[in-house]
Amino acid sequence: MMADTPIVTVMVFDTCVTGKRGTLHFDVMTTDEATALKLAKQHLESIGETDAAVTTNECQFCHSEPVVFFSVEQQRQLKEHGGFIVQLPA
């Protein structure tokens, strides 16, 4: 993909892991599986869940969404960091 080509859809990776605080459920919004796993691990580290396992078993592609569905801030995170996290109830 060329750098100036806009991303029009984002892949939604449904993520459900077991951490110290129990079940953690969030979506990783990105463009590929490798980035989804990387972002999921970074998110878990950022909330103190460094020991929670996250693999393709816990972080699975479920569908795609148009990028326009998301906020300007979320679109910025997608462009700058390759994706973003959407917290969900456990």
N, C-alpha and C positions, 0 to 999 in steps of 0.2 A: 504494500500500500504506500502511495506517495504521501509525503509529509503534509502537503496542502490539501489532500483529499479529505473531505469531511466524513466523519463516522456517522452513518444514518441509523444504524441499529446497534444495540448492545446485547450481548449474550447474558442471560441470567443464570447464575450457578447457585442453586439452592444448597445451603450449607448448614449442617446440623452436627455439632460435635459435643462430646461430653468433657466438661472441664471441672475445675475445683468447685465451682458454684452450681454444678448440675448441667442441664442441657442448654447449649447456646445455639440460637438459631438466627441466621442472617443470610442475606443474598449478597453475592459478589457480582457486580455489574462490570463486565469487561468485554474484550474481543476474542479471547482465546483461553483454553484450559490452563496452560502453564502460568499465565498471568493471574488467573483466578486463584490458583493454589498459592502463588506468591503473596497476593493481596490478603487472602484468608489467613495465612501464617502471620503476616505483619499485623493484621487486625487483632488476632489472638494475643500476640506479644504486647500490643499497645494496651490491652485490658488486663494484663497480668496472667494470661492463660498460656504461658510458654510451653507447658507440658501437654497441652491438648493436641491430639493427633488429628491432622487434616490431610486426607488423601482424596483420590477420585471417588472413594466410597462415601466420604462425608460431604464432598463438594461436587455436586453433579449438575451438568447442564440441564435446564428444564425448558426454557423457551427464550425467544428474543423479544425485545421491546424497542420501539422507536426512541431515539435519543431525545426527541422533542418532548417526551413525557416527563423528563427530569429537569430539575432546577438548573439555573445558570451555574451555581456552585458545583453541582454534581457533574455537569458537562465540563466544567473547568478541571475537576479532578480526573475525569476520564482522559482529557487531552494531556494533562501534565503528568499524571501518575499511572495511566493505563487502565483506570477503573475506580470504583468506589464501593462502599459497603452500605447496605440498607439493613438496619436492625429490625428483627421480627420478634414477636412474642414466642417464648419457648414452647 
